[in-house]
């Protein structure tokens, strides 16, 4: 059993307990980094991805930086070496997301062995923690499930492959002509010539742009769409492609086939998604919703 914890000296850690009968537990280890990393680690989980054990956690109290750790609290994983109940070492923390709203992630294992990540799309302890939709009786949502992969010492995340069954008729276009679609429920796939710039305009006042000369990918939420969200930036030496999913008030952007992800809520009423002329190609899919069969009465 893993328990997220905070020491009396305000150091984040995970307590490891073991039990023979599921009733009586004893503390066998405390997992922490060599140097303090935040004052509290929430939501611990353990997963083995492509042979690499990962300790998943949400460290709180990490100093904010321009290109990472910009949220109120963080969500990601530590590569784990050694035995949980013995000598265990944690590697460098790898964040799951560079957007505004990803937190409290958990893993499940699919029948075919895939490790799936489910996260909460909400960041309550911020000035944008309460969203405009709360006035209508609902607030936070769950992010799309992701498949986890471990390659060359780094975590990669890709959209759940079953989501492709929700795609409508595909449209394609050459990037040099630009592209505009009108939908808040769609998938937009961009193939980008490396070393070139890219700009997307989303709804009333949000945008996503890459500046090759700076090596920076930026998401600007805008005053209306962002509902107090402002800007998030990440270092990206090379942009080859983006896979964007829009679903009502949600945006999830998978970068370079899963190298990184940016997640955000985006509000407003407009539905225009515009890609300014760029060097590359566009594929666009309207997305259908899952149809849930009516559950049989259990009464």
MOFEN-V774165 format. One record per helix or strand of 2 or more residues. SS is the DSSP state (H for helix, E for strand). FROM is the first residue (numbers start at 1). TO is the last residue. If there is no record, write none. Layout:
# MOFEN-V774165
ss = <SS SS>
from = <FROM FROM>
to = <TO TO>
This chain:
# MOFEN-V774165
ss = <E E E E E E E E E H E E E H E H E E E E E H E E E E E E>
from = <2 12 25 40 52 76 88 102 115 132 141 146 154 161 167 175 179 185 198 206 216 223 231 241 250 260 272 280>
to = <6 19 31 49 60 82 95 109 121 136 142 151 159 166 174 177 182 192 202 211 220 226 235 247 255 265 275 287>
